[in-house]
Amino acid sequence: MRPFYVVCVMVEWIFALAALGGGIWLVHAGHTGMAIPAFFFFLLLVVFGVYQLHVFSRTK
């Protein structure tokens, strides 16, 4: 994989972990309704990150 692709995937996973942490913090603070979009965003980023790894690993 090219270094640019590695950076893209790392940034993707950092945003995913930030969304997960934000969702956990919102649940802990009692804002469950606002945490649902954060968890959805986390799942979306994870799926997209796995897709990026799949596509980028096939490129030279």
N, C-alpha and C positions, 0 to 999 in steps of 0.2 A: 504494500500500500504506500502511496505517496504521503509525505509528511503533511500536506494540506488536508488530506482525507482523515488522517489521524487526529488533527486538530479539530476538524468538523465533528467527528464522533465524540471527542472528549468534551467539547462545548455542549453538544446535545445531551450527554449524560450528566453534566453539571446542572443544566437547566432542569432535567428530570429529577435529580436529587433535591434541587431547590423547591420544586413543586411538591414533592413528597413531604419534605420538611415543613413547608407552609401548610399543607393539608393536615399534617399531624398537629401542628401548633394550633390551627383553627379548631380542630376537634377538642384539643385540650382546653382551649379558651371558651368552649361552649358554643361555637359558631358552626354547628354541623351543616347548616344549609349552605354556607359559603365554602365549606371544605369539599363538598361534592364536586364542584368544578375544578378544584385544585387536584383532586385525585384523578378525575377524568383527563386533565391536562397531563398529569404524570404518566398515565397509561398510554396516552397518545404519543408522548415523547419516547417512551420505551419502545413501542411498536415501530416508530419511525427510526429510532436509533438502531434497532436490530436490522431493519431493512437497509439502512445505510451501511452497516457492517457487511451485510450480504452482498450488496452491490459493489462497495469499494474493495472488498476482498477479491473480487473477480477482475478488477482492473489492474493493469501493470504499472 
